[in-house]
Amino acid sequence: MNNEENKKYVKAGITAIAVVLISLLCFFLLFRLKEISDGLGMIFKILQPFLYGAAFAYILTPICNRLERLLGKIFPKAKDKGKLLGNISIVISMILALAVIWFLIILLIPQLVNSIIVIANAIPGQLSIANHRLHDFLQNRPKMQNYWDSFADTVYTRVTQWLKTNLLPTMETVIVNLGSSVALFVTVIKNLFIGLLICVYFLLSRQRFAVQAKMLLYAVFPKRAAKVIEDEIHYTDKMFNGFLIGKLVDSIIIGEICFIVTTIFRFPSAALISVIVGVTNIIPFFGPFIGAIPCALLLLLESPIYCLYFLIFIVVLQQIDGNLIGPKILGNTTGISSFWVLFSILLFGGLWGLLGMIIGVPLFAVLYDIIRRLIYIGLHKHESASLIEQYEQTFHQEPVPKDKKQRRRKKKK
């Protein structure tokens, strides 16, 4: 038996052992899903401040970079003092972020409390008005009028009983559990505060972390694979950053337009309605409908005509946003069709709720790009590159950047 046969059997044995070990690992993980999930949940709970800080830093990084470049142009003699300009840009970014958060809290909480009071005061009167109107409308139909009066009396009796038997005990339970709710609220505030502090450290060390990550990447993977991974990370960052920042700017503009129009028309709770419309506009496709429904119900309790005007305004505003403002700010950042946008929102929204609806589109765009690159590599390997050119010409798709080997083959041809 020669050395080549020995190597062949050794490789086969190592492969068999690896398959057995991987199978045992999958079997172990399959029957320990609950323990693994609980462990990951505990780690996630411990690292919540770091996750908050990383999210804040990711959102503020483009602002810091632009401020640093702007300060460098304003103070050209201070270019050698890059650390000083970087620190100043971080301080300004944090002040802006805290000012926006504080402004929203000061603006939103009083409006929210006022709206709840308005709703609580308006519901009995609106129900009474609706009852009298239906009673008068059914005046020529005595049987239906009797049925409605009986139904209204039944509803009133049940509501009264619910107030006495269910609401009061529920309020007592809420009061008893108020301590735990306050503790949970304090925990969330504490995590957010620590997250803001961690955000500052992330921003201060963002360049060092980027270089360290690149060193680790090229140390673990071969140069070609590391370059591919690096390009995909840059694409992911461009996709998420462009989409999220663009959506935030777009939502701020939509919220401001909504506030101006609702103030001109003297809608009640104009600030609250504008904040709801602006915040929900971050969610693609479904956002306008999610924001319009509670605002329309709020206005319906005040005046049905206000509700009608608001719905007409929202339809017009979303048409302007979808056809003019959004494309100007975002462009075609995702590069995927409307069908896949809807698919990604439904899929990731079902998996992760509201957060999934927000990040679903850029995340799916990244997965779509990875799959497209893998398909293109497979077609090149099987010498079917003509299908790629045909597809790109037919559907006007932007070609995937070719690696060095593909460029050399193209030059030789």
C-alpha positions as CSV (number, residue, x, y, z in Angstrom):
1,M,0.0,0.0,0.0
2,N,1.6,3.3,-1.1
3,N,1.5,6.7,0.5
4,E,-1.3,8.0,-1.8
5,E,-3.6,5.2,-0.8
6,N,-2.8,5.8,2.9
7,K,-3.6,9.5,2.5
8,K,-6.9,8.6,0.8
9,Y,-7.9,6.3,3.6
10,V,-6.8,8.8,6.3
11,K,-8.9,11.6,4.6
12,A,-11.9,9.2,4.4
13,G,-11.5,8.3,8.1
14,I,-11.3,12.0,9.1
15,T,-14.3,12.8,7.0
16,A,-16.3,10.0,8.6
17,I,-15.3,11.1,12.1
18,A,-16.3,14.7,11.3
19,V,-19.7,13.6,10.0
20,V,-20.3,11.5,13.1
21,L,-19.3,14.4,15.4
22,I,-21.4,16.9,13.6
23,S,-24.4,14.5,13.7
24,L,-23.9,14.0,17.4
25,L,-23.7,17.8,17.9
26,C,-26.9,18.4,15.9
27,F,-28.6,15.7,17.9
28,F,-27.5,17.3,21.1
29,L,-28.6,20.8,20.0
30,L,-31.9,19.5,18.8
31,F,-32.8,18.0,22.3
32,R,-31.4,21.0,24.2
33,L,-33.1,23.8,22.4
34,K,-34.9,25.1,25.5
35,E,-31.7,25.2,27.6
36,I,-29.8,26.8,24.7
37,S,-32.6,29.3,24.2
38,D,-32.7,30.2,27.9
39,G,-28.9,30.6,27.9
40,L,-29.0,32.9,24.9
41,G,-31.8,34.8,26.5
42,M,-29.8,35.3,29.6
43,I,-26.7,36.4,27.7
44,F,-28.9,38.8,25.6
45,K,-30.4,40.3,28.8
46,I,-26.9,40.8,30.3
47,L,-25.6,42.4,27.1
48,Q,-28.7,44.6,26.5
49,P,-26.8,47.9,27.3
50,F,-24.0,46.9,24.9
51,L,-26.6,46.1,22.2
52,Y,-28.3,49.5,22.8
53,G,-24.9,51.2,22.7
54,A,-24.0,49.5,19.4
55,A,-27.3,50.4,17.8
56,F,-27.0,54.0,18.9
57,A,-23.4,54.2,17.7
58,Y,-24.3,52.7,14.3
59,I,-27.0,55.3,13.8
60,L,-24.7,58.2,15.0
61,T,-21.6,57.1,13.1
62,P,-22.5,58.7,9.8
63,I,-23.4,61.9,11.6
64,C,-20.1,61.9,13.4
65,N,-18.2,61.3,10.2
66,R,-19.9,64.1,8.4
67,L,-19.5,66.5,11.3
68,E,-15.8,65.6,11.5
69,R,-15.3,66.3,7.8
70,L,-17.2,69.6,8.1
71,L,-15.2,70.7,11.1
72,G,-12.0,69.8,9.1
73,K,-13.1,72.2,6.3
74,I,-14.1,74.9,8.7
75,F,-10.8,74.6,10.7
76,P,-8.2,73.5,8.1
77,K,-5.4,74.3,10.4
78,A,-6.7,71.8,12.9
79,K,-6.3,68.9,10.5
80,D,-3.4,67.5,12.5
81,K,-5.6,67.5,15.5
82,G,-7.9,64.8,14.2
83,K,-8.6,63.3,17.6
84,L,-9.8,66.7,18.9
85,L,-12.2,67.2,15.9
86,G,-13.4,63.6,16.3
87,N,-14.2,64.2,20.0
88,I,-16.0,67.5,19.2
89,S,-18.1,65.7,16.5
90,I,-19.1,63.0,19.0
91,V,-20.1,65.5,21.6
92,I,-22.3,67.4,19.0
93,S,-23.8,64.2,17.8
94,M,-24.7,63.0,21.3
95,I,-26.2,66.5,22.2
96,L,-28.3,66.3,19.0
97,A,-29.5,62.8,19.8
98,L,-30.3,63.6,23.4
99,A,-32.1,66.8,22.3
100,V,-34.3,64.9,19.8
101,I,-35.1,62.2,22.5
102,W,-35.9,64.9,25.1
103,F,-38.0,66.9,22.6
104,L,-40.1,63.8,21.7
105,I,-40.6,63.0,25.4
106,I,-41.7,66.5,26.3
107,L,-43.9,66.8,23.2
108,L,-45.4,63.3,23.2
109,I,-46.2,62.6,26.9
110,P,-48.5,65.6,27.5
111,Q,-50.2,65.1,24.2
112,L,-50.7,61.4,25.0
113,V,-52.1,62.1,28.4
114,N,-54.4,64.8,27.0
115,S,-55.6,62.4,24.2
116,I,-56.4,59.6,26.7
117,I,-58.5,62.1,28.7
118,V,-60.3,63.3,25.6
119,I,-61.0,59.7,24.5
120,A,-62.3,58.8,28.0
121,N,-64.6,61.8,28.1
122,A,-65.7,61.4,24.5
123,I,-66.7,57.8,24.4
124,P,-69.8,57.9,26.6
125,G,-71.1,61.0,24.7
126,Q,-70.3,59.5,21.3
127,L,-72.1,56.2,22.2
128,S,-75.1,58.1,23.4
129,I,-75.2,60.2,20.2
130,A,-74.9,57.1,18.0
131,N,-77.6,55.3,20.0
132,H,-80.1,58.3,19.6
133,R,-79.3,58.6,15.9
134,L,-79.9,54.9,15.2
135,H,-83.1,55.1,17.3
136,D,-84.3,58.0,15.2
137,F,-83.2,56.4,12.0
138,L,-85.2,53.2,12.8
139,Q,-88.3,55.2,13.7
140,N,-90.2,54.0,10.6
141,R,-89.2,50.4,11.4
142,P,-90.7,49.7,14.8
143,K,-89.6,46.0,15.0
144,M,-86.0,46.9,14.2
145,Q,-86.2,49.8,16.6
146,N,-87.4,47.6,19.4
147,Y,-84.5,45.1,18.6
148,W,-82.0,47.9,18.7
149,D,-83.3,49.4,22.0
150,S,-83.2,45.9,23.5
151,F,-79.6,45.4,22.2
152,A,-78.5,48.9,23.5
153,D,-80.0,48.2,27.0
154,T,-78.2,44.8,27.1
155,V,-74.9,46.4,26.1
156,Y,-75.4,49.1,28.7
157,T,-76.2,46.6,31.4
158,R,-73.2,44.4,30.5
159,V,-70.8,47.4,30.4
160,T,-72.1,48.5,33.8
161,Q,-71.5,45.0,35.2
162,W,-68.1,44.8,33.6
163,L,-67.1,48.1,35.3
164,K,-68.2,46.8,38.7
165,T,-67.1,43.2,38.5
166,N,-64.0,43.2,36.2
167,L,-62.6,46.7,36.0
168,L,-62.2,47.4,39.7
169,P,-60.5,44.1,40.5
170,T,-58.3,44.6,37.5
171,M,-57.3,48.1,38.8
172,E,-56.5,46.6,42.2
173,T,-54.3,44.0,40.4
174,V,-52.6,46.8,38.5
175,I,-51.9,48.7,41.6
176,V,-50.5,45.6,43.3
177,N,-48.2,44.9,40.3
178,L,-47.2,48.6,40.0
179,G,-44.0,48.0,42.0
180,S,-42.8,45.4,39.5
181,S,-43.8,47.6,36.6
182,V,-41.9,50.5,38.0
183,A,-38.9,48.2,38.6
184,L,-39.1,47.1,34.9
185,F,-39.3,50.7,33.7
186,V,-36.3,51.6,35.9
187,T,-34.3,48.7,34.4
188,V,-35.1,49.8,30.9
189,I,-34.1,53.4,31.6
190,K,-30.9,52.1,33.3
191,N,-30.0,50.0,30.3
192,L,-30.7,52.9,27.9
193,F,-28.5,55.2,30.0
194,I,-25.6,52.7,30.1
195,G,-26.2,52.1,26.4
196,L,-25.7,55.8,25.7
197,L,-22.4,55.8,27.7
198,I,-21.3,52.7,25.8
199,C,-22.3,54.4,22.6
200,V,-19.7,57.1,23.3
201,Y,-17.0,54.5,23.8
202,F,-18.0,52.8,20.5
203,L,-17.8,56.1,18.7
204,L,-14.4,57.0,20.2
205,S,-13.0,53.6,19.1
206,R,-14.9,53.1,15.9
207,Q,-11.8,53.4,13.7
208,R,-9.7,51.1,15.9
209,F,-12.5,48.5,16.0
210,A,-12.8,48.6,12.2
211,V,-9.0,48.0,11.7
212,Q,-9.1,45.2,14.4
213,A,-12.0,43.5,12.7
214,K,-10.2,43.7,9.3
215,M,-7.0,42.2,10.9
216,L,-9.0,39.4,12.4
217,L,-10.8,38.7,9.1
218,Y,-7.6,38.4,7.1
219,A,-6.0,36.3,9.9
220,V,-8.8,33.7,9.9
221,F,-9.7,33.4,6.2
222,P,-7.6,33.1,3.1
223,K,-6.9,36.5,1.3
224,R,-9.5,35.9,-1.5
225,A,-12.2,34.7,0.8
226,A,-11.5,37.6,3.3
227,K,-11.8,40.1,0.4
228,V,-15.2,38.7,-0.6
229,I,-16.4,38.8,3.0
230,E,-15.1,42.3,3.4
231,D,-16.9,43.5,0.2
232,E,-20.1,41.9,1.4
233,I,-19.7,43.6,4.9
234,H,-19.3,46.9,3.1
235,Y,-22.3,46.2,1.0
236,T,-24.3,45.3,4.1
237,D,-23.2,48.5,5.9
238,K,-24.1,50.6,2.9
239,M,-27.5,48.9,2.6
240,F,-28.5,49.2,6.3
241,N,-26.9,52.6,6.8
242,G,-28.4,54.1,3.6
243,F,-31.8,52.6,4.2
244,L,-32.2,53.4,7.9
245,I,-30.7,56.9,7.8
246,G,-32.7,57.7,4.6
247,K,-35.9,56.4,6.3
248,L,-35.3,58.4,9.4
249,V,-34.8,61.6,7.3
250,D,-37.8,60.8,5.2
251,S,-39.9,60.1,8.3
252,I,-38.9,63.4,9.9
253,I,-39.9,65.3,6.8
254,I,-43.3,63.5,6.7
255,G,-43.9,64.2,10.4
256,E,-43.1,67.9,9.9
257,I,-45.4,68.1,6.9
258,C,-48.1,66.3,8.9
259,F,-47.7,68.7,11.8
260,I,-47.9,71.8,9.6
261,V,-51.1,70.6,7.9
262,T,-52.8,69.3,11.0
263,T,-52.1,72.6,12.8
264,I,-53.4,74.6,9.9
265,F,-56.7,72.5,9.9
266,R,-56.7,72.7,13.7
267,F,-57.0,69.0,14.2
268,P,-56.9,68.0,17.9
269,S,-53.6,66.5,19.2
270,A,-51.7,67.6,16.1
271,A,-48.3,66.9,17.7
272,L,-49.3,63.4,18.8
273,I,-50.7,62.6,15.4
274,S,-47.6,63.9,13.6
275,V,-45.3,61.9,15.8
276,I,-47.3,58.7,15.2
277,V,-47.4,59.3,11.5
278,G,-43.7,60.1,11.3
279,V,-42.5,57.2,13.5
280,T,-44.7,54.5,11.7
281,N,-43.5,55.9,8.4
282,I,-40.1,54.2,9.1
283,I,-41.9,50.8,8.4
284,P,-42.0,50.3,4.6
285,F,-45.3,49.7,2.8
286,F,-47.4,49.0,5.9
287,G,-46.2,52.0,8.0
288,P,-48.6,54.6,6.7
289,F,-51.6,52.3,7.4
290,I,-50.4,51.4,10.9
291,G,-50.0,55.0,11.8
292,A,-53.2,56.2,10.2
293,I,-55.6,53.8,12.0
294,P,-55.1,55.0,15.6
295,C,-55.0,58.6,14.5
296,A,-58.2,58.3,12.5
297,L,-59.9,56.6,15.5
298,L,-58.8,59.4,17.7
299,L,-60.2,62.1,15.3
300,L,-63.4,60.0,14.8
301,L,-64.2,60.4,18.5
302,E,-63.7,64.1,18.2
303,S,-65.4,64.7,14.8
304,P,-66.2,62.3,11.9
305,I,-65.4,65.2,9.4
306,Y,-61.9,65.6,10.9
307,C,-61.4,61.8,10.5
308,L,-62.5,62.0,6.8
309,Y,-60.2,65.0,6.1
310,F,-57.3,63.2,7.8
311,L,-57.7,60.0,5.8
312,I,-57.8,62.0,2.5
313,F,-54.7,64.0,3.7
314,I,-52.8,60.7,4.6
315,V,-53.6,59.2,1.2
316,V,-52.3,62.3,-0.6
317,L,-49.2,62.6,1.7
318,Q,-48.2,59.0,1.2
319,Q,-48.6,59.4,-2.6
320,I,-46.3,62.4,-2.5
321,D,-43.8,60.5,-0.2
322,G,-43.9,57.3,-2.3
323,N,-43.5,59.0,-5.7
324,L,-41.4,62.2,-4.8
325,I,-39.9,62.5,-1.4
326,G,-38.9,58.9,-0.7
327,P,-37.2,58.2,-4.1
328,K,-35.3,61.5,-3.8
329,I,-33.9,60.6,-0.4
330,L,-33.6,56.9,-0.6
331,G,-33.3,56.3,-4.4
332,N,-33.2,52.5,-5.1
333,T,-31.1,51.6,-2.1
334,T,-32.3,48.1,-1.7
335,G,-32.3,47.0,-5.4
336,I,-35.2,44.6,-4.9
337,S,-38.6,44.6,-6.4
338,S,-41.9,45.6,-4.6
339,F,-42.8,41.9,-4.4
340,W,-39.7,41.0,-2.4
341,V,-40.2,44.2,-0.3
342,L,-43.7,42.9,0.7
343,F,-42.4,39.4,1.2
344,S,-39.5,40.5,3.5
345,I,-41.8,42.7,5.6
346,L,-44.3,39.9,6.1
347,L,-41.5,37.3,6.8
348,F,-39.3,39.2,9.2
349,G,-42.3,41.1,10.7
350,G,-43.8,37.6,11.6
351,L,-40.5,36.5,13.1
352,W,-39.4,39.6,15.0
353,G,-42.4,41.9,15.1
354,L,-42.0,45.6,14.7
355,L,-38.2,45.4,14.6
356,G,-38.4,42.8,11.8
357,M,-40.7,45.1,9.8
358,I,-38.1,47.9,10.0
359,I,-34.9,46.0,9.3
360,G,-36.6,43.3,7.1
361,V,-36.1,45.1,3.8
362,P,-32.4,45.8,4.0
363,L,-31.7,42.4,5.6
364,F,-33.5,40.6,2.8
365,A,-31.7,42.8,0.2
366,V,-28.3,41.6,1.7
367,L,-29.5,37.9,1.6
368,Y,-30.7,38.5,-1.9
369,D,-27.4,39.9,-3.0
370,I,-25.5,36.9,-1.4
371,I,-27.7,34.4,-3.2
372,R,-27.3,36.3,-6.5
373,R,-23.5,36.3,-6.2
374,L,-23.5,32.5,-5.4
375,I,-25.8,31.9,-8.4
376,Y,-23.5,33.9,-10.6
377,I,-20.4,32.0,-9.4
378,G,-22.2,28.7,-10.1
379,L,-23.1,29.8,-13.6
380,H,-19.5,30.9,-14.3
381,K,-18.2,27.5,-13.1
382,H,-20.7,25.6,-15.3
383,E,-19.8,27.9,-18.3
384,S,-23.3,29.3,-18.5
385,A,-22.3,33.0,-18.1
386,S,-24.4,33.9,-21.2
387,L,-27.5,33.4,-19.0
388,I,-26.2,36.2,-16.7
389,E,-25.8,38.7,-19.6
390,Q,-29.2,37.8,-21.0
391,Y,-30.8,38.3,-17.6
392,E,-29.1,41.6,-17.0
393,Q,-30.0,42.9,-20.5
394,T,-33.6,41.8,-20.3
395,F,-34.4,43.1,-16.8
396,H,-31.9,46.0,-16.6
397,Q,-30.1,44.5,-13.6
398,E,-26.9,46.0,-12.3
399,P,-24.1,43.5,-12.9
400,V,-22.4,42.0,-9.9
401,P,-18.8,43.2,-9.5
402,K,-16.4,40.5,-10.9
403,D,-13.4,39.2,-9.0
404,K,-9.9,39.3,-10.4
405,K,-10.0,35.8,-11.9
406,Q,-13.2,36.6,-13.9
407,R,-11.6,39.8,-15.1
408,R,-8.5,37.9,-16.3
409,R,-10.6,35.4,-18.1
410,K,-12.6,38.2,-19.8
411,K,-9.3,39.9,-21.0
412,K,-8.0,36.6,-22.4
413,K,-11.2,36.0,-24.3
